[in-house]
Amino acid sequence: MLARQTYLDAWAAAMFAGRFARAGTLREVSRAATAALQPTSARRPSDLLLDGLAVLVTEGRAAAASLLRRAAGVFGEEEIAMKEGLRWGWGTIAAIELWDLENWHQRHVRQLQAVREAGLLVQGPINLHSLGTTATWRGEFATAGSLIAEADAIAEATGSRFPRYAAVTLAGFRGNEAEASALIEVEVRNASAAGQGIGIQWCQWTSGILYNGLGRYEEALVEARAASEQAPELYVSAWALAELIEAATRTGETRLAGEALERLAEATSIGDSDWGLGILARSRALLTAGQDAEGFYREAIVRLSRTQLRPELARAQLVYGEWLRPRGPAGGRTRAAARSARAVRVDRNGGVRRASPTGAVGHGRDCPQAHPRDTRRAHPTRGPDRRPRARRPV
């Protein structure tokens, strides 16, 4: 029992160390864990987690899928013992690998409540930063800022140091280059000093988001590619693939984009979630032409509209609008095609339908374009000189 707990501690250490791992890489620890003696009694939550993560690294996502689902299910239950839940607080990684945002979010909500009730302040930042990250992805920037401020106050009061993952993510999504770049520089320096390779990888992924949003695709390509190549089995690498695909398609690196798309398809196949499959559909559309591309864009909008990821939905609408925009002196794609795009709406069951032949579309609560605050950049805009403005993250 103690040996398996030690393996799980070693796995977490290797994950956080990333490129700085010296005593054992993630692959070495995973191989040792799978070769070790298996428990003879009923498996505890930590056993299920270790099994899933070790197989994920040694045999791949397909082999680990069922194990990760079991682990995510157990760690998502309210009945799990607080002591075990707090020790393996990062165990939400199973849900994250499955692209299960709700499980990830709810688990940290419960853990944060338990931490506050027990007065375990030092345990607070990991939960606060996880919740700040999910709030950012939902477009709830004010909530994310409040959670980050609380984490910073705890860190100052206790003298602890935890990477400011949510702060970096929020800055990247907001798209303020000066603010985001300064913060990323500080966090990369701190992560290097602490030997936290995953902190550097996180900053590279966020830089990819920032530069793609600013239309600086060459820089986004460099950052996203670096993030996607580290610990390719893990979630940050998978998230970075979407940024890599967009940057690569914008810079003519279609072969690189195609290779990244294959990896993203494999990464998202494990979870069968609208989050992962919506991102995949949007990425496929960027590499596809004709009616097939339109089908993928619509699939992305439908899937992401069923999630709480309002910035990702807005982004899917934006790239669809860019694809439909007339090109060249002859207008390229027709005005009818543009009206067709505006006529797409999502019903209460997530299905796509068109509006009346006049092209009028009601902007009810079920339409993916019905939330102006969440999708205020969902349609391309043009400046006074009629040239498209560089888009920025929502």
Secondary structure as GFF3:
##gff-version 3
##sequence-region A 1 394
A	DSSP	alpha_helix	2	17	.	.	.	ID=ss1
A	DSSP	three_ten_helix	18	20	.	.	.	ID=ss2
A	DSSP	alpha_helix	26	35	.	.	.	ID=ss3
A	DSSP	alpha_helix	45	59	.	.	.	ID=ss4
A	DSSP	alpha_helix	61	75	.	.	.	ID=ss5
A	DSSP	alpha_helix	82	87	.	.	.	ID=ss6
A	DSSP	three_ten_helix	89	92	.	.	.	ID=ss7
A	DSSP	alpha_helix	93	97	.	.	.	ID=ss8
A	DSSP	alpha_helix	101	118	.	.	.	ID=ss9
A	DSSP	three_ten_helix	121	123	.	.	.	ID=ss10
A	DSSP	alpha_helix	124	137	.	.	.	ID=ss11
A	DSSP	alpha_helix	141	158	.	.	.	ID=ss12
A	DSSP	alpha_helix	165	174	.	.	.	ID=ss13
A	DSSP	alpha_helix	177	194	.	.	.	ID=ss14
A	DSSP	alpha_helix	197	213	.	.	.	ID=ss15
A	DSSP	alpha_helix	217	229	.	.	.	ID=ss16
A	DSSP	alpha_helix	235	250	.	.	.	ID=ss17
A	DSSP	alpha_helix	254	268	.	.	.	ID=ss18
A	DSSP	alpha_helix	274	286	.	.	.	ID=ss19
A	DSSP	alpha_helix	290	305	.	.	.	ID=ss20
A	DSSP	alpha_helix	310	324	.	.	.	ID=ss21
A	DSSP	alpha_helix	335	342	.	.	.	ID=ss22
A	DSSP	beta_strand	344	346	.	.	.	ID=ss23
A	DSSP	beta_strand	352	354	.	.	.	ID=ss24
###
